[in-house]
Amino acid sequence: MTMQKVESFVVDYKPQTKEPVFDYGEVAEYPPTLYDFQGAATGVDGFEHVGEEQFAYFQEQGYLVVNNAFSPNEVQAALDGLLHLVSGQNTEYQGIMLEKKAQGVPVDTLPPEQKQDYVRKFMWFVDHDARLKALAEHPELTRVLTRLLGEAPALFQDMAMLKPPRIGREKPWHQDHAYFDLPLTTPVVGVWIALDEATTENGCMLVYPGSHRAGPVVHFSRRDWQICDSYNRTYGALAVPLKPGGVLFFHSLMQHGTPANTSTARRRAVQFHYKASSATKIDQAERLAIFGEEGKDVTC
């Protein structure tokens, strides 16, 4: 199947200017038990072992882990691509957002190897680096996505989520569909690819299995566009530690989040979102009528 690149429907991006752009989320304390988990997710080894059993598991649980999906050479190529973009050599690329804690640091004077440790996020990079584009269009990745979505996948968001050592802030619990101007009925799959080892110490993904089947949850503008910290999860969360090259596929309504990285280890990853190629767009008001707090008897 052919991978399609389409207009983005997401709302969480502020284009970079000549001045540094800092991530919009707030740096604040969060409840110490917010990211407690009751176990670790497991998965299959390699794309070749993804079959009907795994597709059924995704539909039931809302996620699927594939270890060793990408080779060490493919992982290194992706890291090289990100380092090239952070170097500033590609003057057309303007998609870097820094951590709030980087304010006051002369980041642009640092060499790329050091500068990356102040970067929160890369956005819209696949058309600026062939190595990263190859990752997003990998044939085996496309095969799995086609089966999960029921038709050819269309890439509509590409980003790299860096959680720098010591300063990488949390991403509060949320549902990705709350960010997308897409109908609720549109199949959307997130793909999170570890480029470093992602651990419970440096901020690996946490998922709430099966939560996609409960439908949309109201989001609030607090430390981020997020589910309220007091949301009652009746079952335990799972941590998703991954080695470099491991992949987490997840449903856009599955609740997930990541704690802050207070360790000395990097936790770099790329994340892509794919929709069914036939999907249509809705307006922001329609999305907020579902996910926003206005007009509802809710507090946080």
C-alpha positions in Angstrom: 0.0 0.0 0.0 1.1 3.6 -0.6 1.8 5.8 2.3 0.1 9.2 1.9 1.3 12.6 3.4 -1.7 14.8 4.0 -2.6 18.2 5.5 -2.1 18.2 9.2 -5.2 18.4 11.4 -3.4 19.0 14.7 -3.5 22.1 16.8 -0.5 21.8 19.1 2.2 23.6 17.0 3.6 27.1 17.0 5.8 27.7 14.0 9.4 28.6 15.0 10.8 32.0 14.2 14.3 33.3 14.4 13.8 33.5 18.2 13.8 30.3 20.2 10.4 28.7 20.6 9.6 27.1 23.9 7.1 24.4 24.5 3.7 25.7 25.6 3.2 23.3 28.5 3.8 24.4 32.1 6.5 23.2 34.3 4.8 22.4 37.6 4.7 19.7 40.3 2.3 16.8 39.8 0.9 14.3 42.3 3.6 11.8 43.3 1.4 8.8 42.5 0.1 10.1 39.1 2.4 7.8 37.1 2.3 4.8 39.3 2.0 1.6 37.3 1.2 -2.1 38.1 3.4 -3.8 35.6 5.2 -3.6 32.3 3.9 -4.2 28.8 5.4 -7.0 26.7 5.3 -7.5 23.0 6.4 -9.6 20.1 10.0 -9.6 18.6 10.1 -8.1 15.2 7.5 -7.0 12.6 7.5 -10.6 11.1 5.7 -11.8 14.3 2.8 -9.4 14.0 -0.2 -11.3 12.8 -3.9 -11.8 13.5 -3.4 -12.5 17.2 -1.6 -9.2 17.6 -4.1 -7.2 15.6 -6.9 -8.6 17.8 -4.9 -7.7 20.9 -4.6 -4.1 19.7 -8.4 -3.8 19.2 -9.0 -5.1 22.7 -6.2 -3.4 24.7 -5.6 -0.3 22.5 -1.9 -0.8 22.1 0.7 -3.2 20.6 4.5 -3.4 21.4 6.9 -4.7 18.7 10.5 -5.1 20.0 13.4 -4.9 17.6 11.2 -3.5 14.9 14.0 -1.3 13.5 17.7 -2.2 13.2 20.5 -0.4 15.0 21.5 1.1 11.6 18.0 2.5 11.1 17.9 3.9 14.7 21.3 5.5 14.2 20.2 7.0 10.9 17.2 8.6 12.6 19.4 10.0 15.4 21.8 11.4 12.8 18.8 13.0 11.0 17.7 14.7 14.2 21.2 15.9 15.0 21.5 17.3 11.5 18.3 19.3 12.0 19.3 20.6 15.4 22.6 21.8 13.9 20.8 24.4 11.9 22.5 23.4 8.6 19.1 23.0 7.0 17.9 26.7 7.2 14.5 25.8 5.8 13.6 23.7 8.8 11.9 25.7 11.6 10.3 23.0 13.7 12.3 22.9 16.9 10.7 23.6 20.3 12.8 23.9 23.5 12.1 22.9 27.0 10.8 25.7 29.3 13.8 25.1 31.6 16.1 26.1 28.7 15.0 29.7 29.0 18.1 31.8 29.7 20.4 29.2 28.2 22.3 30.4 25.1 21.2 27.3 23.2 22.0 28.5 19.7 25.7 28.9 20.7 26.0 25.2 21.7 27.3 22.4 19.4 24.5 20.1 18.2 25.4 17.3 20.6 24.8 19.6 23.6 22.0 21.6 22.1 19.8 18.6 21.7 19.7 18.2 25.5 17.5 21.4 25.7 15.1 20.3 22.9 11.6 19.3 23.9 10.2 18.5 20.5 10.8 18.4 16.7 7.8 18.9 14.4 7.2 18.4 10.7 10.6 17.0 9.8 9.9 14.1 7.3 10.1 16.4 4.3 13.4 17.8 5.6 15.4 14.7 6.1 15.4 11.5 4.0 16.5 9.3 6.9 13.5 10.3 9.0 11.2 10.0 6.1 12.4 6.5 5.4 11.5 5.6 9.0 7.9 6.9 8.6 7.4 5.0 5.3 9.1 1.8 6.3 7.3 -1.1 4.3 6.7 -3.3 7.4 5.4 -0.4 9.4 3.1 0.4 6.5 1.9 -3.2 6.4 1.0 -3.2 10.1 -0.7 0.2 9.9 -2.8 -0.9 6.9 -4.2 -3.8 8.9 -4.8 -1.7 12.0 -6.5 1.1 10.1 -8.4 -1.0 7.6 -7.1 0.9 4.6 -4.0 2.7 3.4 -2.4 4.8 6.1 -2.0 8.6 5.7 0.7 10.3 7.7 -0.6 13.5 9.2 1.7 14.3 12.1 5.4 13.7 12.5 7.3 14.7 15.6 10.2 13.7 17.8 9.7 13.8 21.5 13.0 14.3 23.4 12.9 14.1 27.2 16.3 15.6 28.0 18.3 14.4 31.0 17.2 16.1 34.3 15.0 18.7 32.6 12.6 16.7 30.4 9.2 17.5 31.7 6.2 15.3 31.9 3.5 14.8 29.3 0.3 14.6 31.4 -2.3 11.9 30.8 -4.3 12.6 27.7 -5.9 11.1 24.6 -4.3 12.1 21.3 -7.6 12.3 19.5 -8.3 15.4 21.7 -5.7 17.2 19.6 -7.0 16.3 16.2 -9.7 17.9 14.1 -10.9 14.5 13.0 -14.3 12.7 13.6 -14.3 10.3 16.5 -15.1 7.5 14.1 -11.8 8.1 12.2 -9.3 5.3 12.9 -6.1 6.9 14.1 -2.9 5.1 15.2 0.1 6.6 17.0 3.5 5.1 16.4 6.1 5.7 19.1 9.7 4.6 18.2 12.4 4.5 20.8 15.8 5.8 19.7 17.3 5.5 23.2 16.4 2.9 25.8 13.2 4.2 27.3 12.9 3.2 31.0 10.7 3.9 34.0 13.5 6.1 35.2 13.9 8.4 32.2 10.2 8.8 31.3 9.0 5.8 29.2 5.4 5.7 28.0 2.7 4.7 30.4 -0.6 3.4 29.0 -4.0 2.6 30.5 -5.0 -0.6 28.7 -8.5 -0.8 27.2 -9.2 2.9 28.0 -9.9 3.6 24.3 -13.1 1.5 24.5 -14.5 3.9 27.2 -14.5 6.7 24.6 -13.5 10.4 24.8 -12.6 12.0 28.1 -12.9 15.8 28.9 -9.6 17.6 28.7 -8.5 20.7 30.7 -5.9 23.3 30.1 -3.8 22.9 33.2 -0.1 21.9 32.9 -0.9 20.9 29.4 -4.1 20.0 27.4 -4.7 17.0 29.6 -7.1 14.7 31.4 -7.6 15.9 35.0 -5.1 14.5 37.5 -8.0 13.3 39.7 -9.5 11.1 36.9 -10.4 7.7 38.4 -8.7 4.9 36.6 -10.3 1.7 37.8 -7.4 -0.5 36.6 -3.7 -0.1 36.8 -1.5 1.6 34.2 1.3 -0.3 32.5 4.8 1.0 31.8 6.1 0.5 28.3 9.9 0.2 28.5 11.5 -0.1 25.1 15.0 -0.8 23.8 16.2 1.3 20.8 14.3 0.3 17.7 11.2 -0.9 19.7 7.8 0.4 18.7 4.6 1.1 20.5 1.4 1.3 18.4 -1.5 2.9 20.2 -5.1 3.9 19.6 -5.8 7.6 19.5 -8.4 7.3 22.3 -6.1 5.3 24.6 -5.1 7.3 27.7 -1.4 7.6 28.1 1.3 9.9 29.5 4.9 10.1 30.5 6.5 11.3 33.8 9.4 13.8 33.9 13.0 12.6 33.3 15.0 13.4 36.4 17.7 10.9 35.4 21.0 11.5 33.6 19.9 9.4 30.6 18.5 10.7 27.3 15.1 9.5 26.2 14.8 10.3 22.5 11.9 9.0 20.4 10.1 9.8 17.2 6.3 9.7 17.0 4.1 9.5 14.0 0.3 9.6 13.6 -1.5 8.0 10.8 -5.2 8.2 9.9 -7.3 6.2 7.5 -6.7 7.7 4.1 -10.4 8.3 3.5 -10.9 10.4 6.6 -12.4 13.9 6.5 -11.8 16.9 8.7 -14.1 18.5 11.3 -13.8 22.0 12.7 -12.2 22.9 16.0 -15.5 23.8 17.6 -16.9 20.3 16.9 -13.8 18.7 18.4 -14.0 20.9 21.5 -17.7 20.1 21.9 -16.5 16.5 22.6 -13.2 17.0 24.5 -13.4 20.5 25.9 -14.7 21.5 29.3 -16.9 24.4 28.2 -20.6 23.7 28.4 -20.2 20.7 30.6 -20.8 20.1 34.3 -17.2 19.3 35.0 -14.4 20.7 37.1 -10.8 19.8 37.7 
